[in-house]
Amino acid sequence: MLDQGESGPHASLRRALRLLEVADRHSCGATLGDFVRETGLPAGTVRELTTVLANEGYLQPYDGGWVLGGTFAMLGQSNREQLIRIRLNHKLAELRDELGAAVYFSRYYDGELTVEAVAFGEDAPAVHEWVDFKATAHASAIGKCLLSQLDHDGRLDHLSRHPIARLTSRTITDTEQLMHRLERQPSTVPTLDLQEYALGTVCAAVPVIAGSTVGCLAMSMPVDNAHRLRAAAELLSERAAPLMLAMAV
């Protein structure tokens, strides 16, 4: 049974995955009653989630119930990585248009930060990478969000290889202060960059947790739009769940 009072994108992901597990156990189709009984979720929540999963191709109707959708068959083919990349880029483009801001998907892999996909446009400019993102994780929203997901030793190891440098007057340059902030960063609260990496740009990032992936979803906008940042960051957090689902499967 799931905790019905749990909230946030991670909770939405877990609920969606539980529905998929139920569908997988019912090869002839899982009914609404099956979903409710086996997950403990309210019928209204189940209806909402099955609609989302069906729209994304993860569920499909069958004989009055639901079975796993064609997306899973596609992901089992040799072009799985390419298909995931296409879906990821599509999701980021949708978020860019909804938020009116450039959107990024990043991972921390093998000791380094990588920006794997970016969606931007004329009305949603990407931040200018004036200093390599890999070397400035201490200042960017992306970097701080990824570092906050590491353990204490992992953070120290990264900072030993990429020493803290002052990029703007707002950059945190004290290692102890930075470590303290990273350790106290709640996973449910967006990480912000208020002109710490680059003057004229504000950013926010939220974790993307899918299996062993240390990742994040981020957005950036000109400082003139800073009054929209917190509301947009909250929306970004809400929209992270479908992306996490896509990466998890």
C-alpha positions in Angstrom: 0.0 0.0 0.0 1.1 3.5 -0.7 1.1 6.5 1.6 -1.9 8.5 0.2 -0.8 11.6 2.0 2.6 11.7 0.4 3.0 14.6 -2.0 5.5 15.9 -4.6 6.9 14.6 -8.0 8.6 11.6 -6.4 5.3 10.4 -4.8 3.5 10.8 -8.2 6.2 8.7 -9.8 6.0 6.0 -7.2 2.2 5.9 -7.6 2.5 5.6 -11.4 5.0 2.8 -11.1 2.8 0.9 -8.7 -0.1 1.1 -11.3 2.3 -0.3 -14.0 3.2 -3.1 -11.7 -0.4 -4.0 -11.2 -1.0 -3.9 -14.9 2.0 -6.2 -15.5 0.4 -8.7 -13.1 -2.9 -8.8 -15.0 -2.1 -9.9 -18.5 -5.8 -9.9 -19.4 -6.3 -6.4 -18.2 -6.3 -4.7 -14.8 -9.6 -3.0 -13.9 -10.1 0.1 -11.9 -11.0 -2.1 -8.9 -7.7 -4.0 -9.3 -5.7 -0.8 -9.2 -7.6 0.6 -6.2 -7.4 -2.7 -4.2 -3.7 -3.5 -4.9 -2.3 0.0 -4.5 -4.7 1.4 -1.9 -5.0 4.6 -3.9 -8.4 6.4 -4.2 -10.4 5.7 -7.4 -10.1 9.4 -8.5 -6.3 9.3 -8.2 -6.2 6.0 -10.2 -8.4 7.4 -12.9 -6.1 10.5 -13.2 -2.9 8.4 -13.4 -4.3 5.9 -15.8 -5.2 8.7 -18.1 -1.7 10.2 -18.0 -0.1 6.8 -18.5 -2.3 6.0 -21.4 -1.6 9.4 -23.1 2.1 8.6 -22.7 1.7 5.1 -24.2 2.5 3.2 -21.0 -1.0 1.8 -20.6 -3.6 0.9 -23.2 -7.2 -0.3 -22.9 -7.9 -4.0 -23.2 -11.2 -5.9 -22.7 -12.6 -3.4 -20.1 -9.3 -3.0 -18.3 -5.7 -1.8 -18.9 -2.6 -3.6 -20.0 1.0 -2.3 -20.5 1.2 -0.1 -23.6 3.3 -0.1 -26.7 6.0 2.2 -25.3 7.4 -0.7 -23.3 7.8 -2.8 -26.5 9.5 0.1 -28.2 11.9 0.6 -25.3 12.9 -3.0 -25.6 14.3 -2.6 -29.1 17.9 -1.9 -30.1 17.0 1.8 -30.6 15.9 2.2 -26.9 18.4 4.9 -26.2 17.4 6.9 -29.3 13.7 6.6 -28.4 14.3 7.8 -24.9 16.3 10.8 -26.3 13.4 11.7 -28.6 10.9 11.5 -25.8 13.2 13.5 -23.5 13.6 16.3 -26.1 9.9 16.4 -26.6 9.2 16.7 -22.9 11.8 19.5 -22.6 10.3 21.4 -25.5 6.8 21.1 -23.9 8.3 22.5 -20.6 10.1 25.3 -22.4 6.8 26.5 -23.9 4.9 26.1 -20.7 7.4 27.8 -18.5 8.6 30.4 -21.0 12.2 29.5 -20.0 15.1 27.4 -21.3 15.0 23.9 -19.8 17.8 21.5 -19.2 18.3 17.8 -18.3 21.6 17.1 -16.6 23.3 14.1 -15.0 26.2 13.5 -12.7 28.1 10.5 -14.1 31.5 9.1 -13.4 32.5 12.1 -11.3 31.4 14.8 -13.7 28.4 17.0 -14.5 27.0 16.7 -18.0 24.2 18.7 -19.6 22.6 16.1 -21.8 19.7 18.0 -23.4 18.6 21.6 -23.7 15.4 23.2 -25.0 15.6 26.9 -25.7 14.2 29.4 -28.2 14.1 33.1 -29.1 11.8 33.9 -26.2 13.5 31.4 -23.9 17.3 31.9 -24.3 19.7 29.4 -22.8 22.3 30.7 -20.4 25.6 31.5 -22.0 28.2 29.0 -20.9 31.0 31.5 -20.4 32.8 29.1 -18.0 32.6 25.3 -18.4 29.6 24.0 -16.5 31.7 21.0 -15.4 34.0 23.2 -13.5 31.4 25.4 -11.9 28.9 23.1 -10.2 29.4 25.1 -7.0 27.7 28.1 -8.6 25.0 26.9 -11.0 21.5 25.6 -10.0 22.2 22.4 -12.0 25.5 21.8 -10.2 24.2 22.4 -6.7 21.2 20.2 -7.3 23.4 17.4 -8.5 26.0 17.8 -5.7 23.2 17.8 -3.1 22.3 14.3 -4.2 25.9 13.0 -3.5 27.1 12.0 -0.1 29.6 14.1 1.9 32.7 12.4 0.5 31.4 12.6 -3.0 30.9 16.4 -2.7 34.4 16.8 -1.3 35.9 14.7 -4.0 34.2 16.8 -6.7 35.3 20.1 -5.1 38.9 18.8 -4.8 39.0 18.3 -8.6 37.0 21.5 -9.4 38.1 24.1 -6.8 35.6 26.8 -6.0 36.1 30.0 -8.0 34.3 33.4 -7.8 32.3 33.9 -10.9 30.2 36.8 -9.8 29.8 38.9 -6.7 27.1 36.5 -5.6 29.1 33.3 -5.9 29.6 31.3 -2.7 33.4 30.9 -2.4 33.6 29.4 1.1 33.7 25.6 1.0 32.3 25.1 4.5 29.4 27.4 3.8 28.7 25.7 0.4 28.9 22.2 2.0 26.5 23.3 4.7 23.9 24.5 2.2 24.2 21.4 0.1 23.7 19.1 3.1 20.6 21.1 4.2 19.0 21.3 0.7 15.6 19.5 0.9 15.1 17.2 -2.1 11.5 18.6 -2.4 12.6 22.2 -2.7 14.0 23.6 -6.0 17.7 24.7 -5.9 18.1 28.3 -7.0 20.9 30.2 -8.7 20.4 33.9 -8.3 23.1 35.3 -10.6 25.8 33.1 -8.9 27.0 31.6 -12.2 26.3 34.5 -14.6 25.1 38.0 -14.1 21.8 38.6 -15.8 20.5 35.1 -15.4 18.5 33.3 -12.7 18.0 29.5 -12.6 16.3 26.7 -10.7 16.8 22.9 -10.6 14.9 19.9 -9.2 16.2 16.3 -8.8 15.3 13.6 -11.3 15.6 10.3 -9.6 15.4 7.2 -11.9 17.1 4.1 -10.8 20.8 4.9 -10.1 20.7 8.1 -12.1 21.8 11.2 -10.3 20.1 13.8 -12.5 18.2 17.1 -12.5 15.7 19.1 -14.5 16.6 22.8 -14.6 15.4 26.1 -16.1 17.0 29.5 -16.7 15.6 32.9 -17.5 16.8 36.5 -17.8 17.1 38.3 -14.5 14.3 40.7 -15.7 12.0 37.8 -15.2 13.2 36.9 -11.7 9.8 37.7 -10.3 8.5 34.6 -12.1 11.3 32.3 -10.9 9.8 30.7 -7.8 6.4 30.0 -9.3 8.0 28.6 -12.4 10.3 26.5 -10.3 7.3 25.0 -8.4 5.7 24.1 -11.7 9.0 22.6 -12.9 9.0 20.4 -9.8 5.4 19.2 -10.6 6.3 18.4 -14.2 9.4 16.4 -13.2 7.3 13.2 -12.4 6.5 12.3 -16.1 10.2 12.8 -17.0 11.3 10.6 -14.1 8.9 7.9 -15.3 10.3 8.1 -18.9 13.8 7.8 -17.6 12.9 5.0 -15.1 11.5 2.6 -17.8 
